[in-house]
Amino acid sequence: MNSETKALIESLQAVSSHAESIAEALTLNKMTPKKQHEYADMLKELSDLLHEHAAIQEMSIKASGGRHSLRQQSSPS
């Protein structure tokens, strides 16, 4: 696993770790608009990172003539 994939996974975990408390705060109407915007910005940044990661993988697969295996990338380093 490369460093970009590790960073993406860490970002996914960070955003996910807040999801339950965000949902609860929204349910209880205890989340300020500012905090909502901050979390939305985190989600947007994460979305952009995931799109970039997928695009890099697509380019790698195309460059190798389609012989690229995602399993090879996901093996432990």
N, C-alpha and C positions, 0 to 999 in steps of 0.2 A: 504494500500500500504506500502510495507516495505522500509527500507532505501536504499537497493540496487536498487530497482526499481526507487525510487526517483532520485538517483544519475545517473542512466542510462538515465532517461528522461531529466535531466539537461544537461547531456553531449550531447544528441541528439539535444537539443535546442541550445546549444552553437555552435555546428558544423553547424547546419542549419542557424544560424544567420549570418554566414560568407559566405555562399554559393553564394549569389547574388553578393557580392563584389568580390569574387574570380572569378566567371564567367566573370564579367565585366573586371577585371584586365587581365585575360587571353585573352579575346576578343581584348583588346587594346594593347596586348603584353607588359603589364606593370608589370608583376609579375616575380620576379626573380626566378631562379631555386631553390635557398635556400628556399624562401617562398613557392614554390610549394611542396618541400619536407616536409616542416613543416606541411602544411595542409594535405598532404597525410599521414603523421604520425598520425595526429589527427584522420583521417578517419579510419586508421588501428586499432588504439587503441579503437575507438568506436565500430568497427566491432568485435573485441575481447571481449569487454564488453557485447555486445548483444548476442554473441554466449555463453558466460558464463552464462548469465541470463537465456537463453533458456534451457541450460543444467541443471541448478538448478531446473527450473520448471519441466522439464521432470523427474528428479529424484524424486521430490516431488510427482508427479502424480503416478509414479510407486510404490513408497513406500506406498501410500494410496490405492493401488489396483485399480487405475483408477477412483476413486470416487472424485478426486480433481477437483474443478471448478475454472477456471481462473477468472470468475466473482467474486468469493469470494475474490481473491487477489486484484482485481482492485477497490474494494469498498473504499470509503474515510476512512481515519483513524482518 
